[in-house]
Amino acid sequence: MELVTLYKNALKCIDNIYRVSQYDADTDMFRIPDIINATNDSQIQSKQWLVDELSKITTEQPSWIVVAGSWYGCLGPLLVDAYGEDVRIDLCDIDPHCKKIGRDLLKDIGGDFRFKTTDALEWFISRLDKVSILINTSCEHMERDDVKFMVQLKNPDTIIAFQSNDYTSVMSHINTSPN
């Protein structure tokens, strides 16, 4: 992946948010540390680990990957590195700001990225038979029953890769896992 491009784009996004905030008091300044966190070493390494492990078990070229809770889409370029630019990658997040920031972060990085502002569970349910790989790297933000429901509903040929964390001090982390 062109990490350099991702990082340059992250700096441009941060700079833009700061510049807009000088004239717009409603600018969400929280997005600045959020973008920094989304592109930090730990985030990229955990996503790279996931892609490396997925590559070991995928026997066919996936045609459609859905990333639930994709945040700003930083997993997308890693998937393109592993599977090529022709795979469709839907990046779903319920937060409407993720779409714009994600597009800015992935600007000039090749791939068929489609940002969706939607509930990932609903998005997946309406496309069960078409999705090759379903990924959720933020299960800590989903109800445990919703995660189980996605597993039960999936097409037998769909590969699922879910990650969570054990960071319990964040209020929105409702489904953490110790390992």
Secondary structure, 3 states (H helix, E strand, C coil): CCHHHHHHHHHHHHHHHHHHHCCCCCCCCCHHHHHHHHCCHHHHHHHHHHHHHHHHHCCCCCCEEEEECCCCCCHHHHHHHHHCCCCEEEEEECCHHHHHHHHHHCCCCCCEEEEEECCHHHHHHCCCCCCCEEEECCHHHCCHHHHHHHHHHCCCCCEEEECCCCCCCCCCCCCCCCC
